Amino acid sequence: MRFWISAATLAAMLGGLTACGGGGGGGGVPLIASAPAPTMNLSVAVNGAAAAADNSGQYALKPGDTVEITPSIGAEWATAASDANTVTLRAASNFSAKWSAQIVNNTTAQATYTVTAKATSSATVTKDAVFKIAGGNSQNDSYRVWATNGTQSQLALNFDTKTYDMTDSAGVVSSDSFAADPNEAGTYVFKSSKVVTTFNAAKFRVTSDAVVGAFPFTDPQVATTFTVQPFIASRRILTAQADLDGTYTRLGLTYGPSLRDSQIRIVQLSAGGTVFQQCSDVAIHDMANCSAANLMTYTVTSAANNGWSYVNVANPADKALLTVAYVGGQRVMLLAGPDPTGTQHVFRIGVIATGPTANTARGGTTNGGWGALSSDTVNVSWAVTKADGTADNQSLALNNFLLPPGLQDAGLVPNAYFFMQNSALSVAVGARNNNGAGYMHFGLVN
């Protein structure tokens, strides 16, 4: 038997079911509400203290400030600088609950750096912290180093973070911090585990484009040994050959097995920097008074690393590599490295000398000390603290033994020294065959 239901009846029945609604209260199928989007907030601290953004929404920083950013919810991180390589980070850490780093501006111009937090629970929820970093210290840079033990290195200094990297010729890097010397204005002290003496003479002073100081360098003659030795460092190297010309008063050291010796000479670059001459007479002469037999002439050509190779015209095995750098705006001739035999290391420093004039310079000594080197028109003196903490104080009369202009001798045998200076540097070296042979003290004029 079949039962038929009219369309009208069916509609009425469906309407009734709809009206029942499952318990009243408005009818229809209930909707599931979507979860609200998470909210991202950032708390910023600079050098451990809470920081607030300025009216532009940015945080002002000094180079080297340490920043901590704490998100209100777990986050992933992204960063961007206003210019590539402008900003670098030290001791960076970026966990979900915190981002932190020391922010360094590598230029002297203001830079911006943006740190973006992205919620781990929702890729569309982000928050930026924008930092404007003041220009870095103009002395932050890499300086080429010549040391009195006959080695060369590279010194990177950052005065905003008070850190340094000293990289030797083998690529070995010594890194640590430095601080202002509380006992000597304008002097900084290197912190180094390689200094094991009572007194730390690893210090430095700075001038335009240059650093003068002392550091515990690897001893080139005694493996795995470190000794504090004076150094000259410059970031401004002379590159135009014609500008080499000049007469330089040059003092030097030779360091080898059981040997520490001194050298005192007048040398000359001429003919647009293409000719180098020095006099090997036992007596110290300028070029005009050198005996013909002992006047050595060299040809000069460009070499790697902005250096200049000079080769003896009469003996090609007699050759070396010199550099002229600027220290305090003055040209300084520098040479450091093994001699042609490879058994000894040599150091040479030459200046276009003036004086003597009244001034005081401060710097290191080859016996591991640090102190003042002072002069006037009749005396040269020094007050040095040696590596063992004891004092070395001397005052010597300047003599006039018809030496070339710019070179002075001080004291008498067996405690004789030679002295030279320009407006930036003062240098003293022990005379050969004397108690001070192989000793040098140089410093940056105050």
Secondary structure, 3 states (H helix, E strand, C coil): CCCCCCHHHHHHHHHHHHHHCCCCCCCCCCCCCCCCCCCCCEEEEECCEECCCCCCCEEEECCCCEEEEEECCCEEEEEEECCCCCEEEEEEEEECCEEEEEEEECCCCCEEEEEEEEECCCCCCEEEEEEEECCCCCCCEEEEEEECCCCEEEEEEECCCCEEEEEECCCCEEEEEEEECCCCCCCEEECCCCCCCCCCCCEEEEECCEEEEEEEEECCCCCCCEEEEEEEEECCECCCHHHHCEEEEEEEEEEECCEEEEEEEEEEEECCCCEEEEECCCCCCCHHHCCHHHEEEEEEEECHHHCEEEEECCCCCCEEEEEEEEECCEEEEEEEEECCCCCCEEEEEEECCECCCCEEEEEEECCCCEEEEEECCCEEEEEEECCCCCEEEEEEEEECCCCCCCCEEECCCCCCEEEEECCCEEEEEECCCCCCECCEEEEEEC
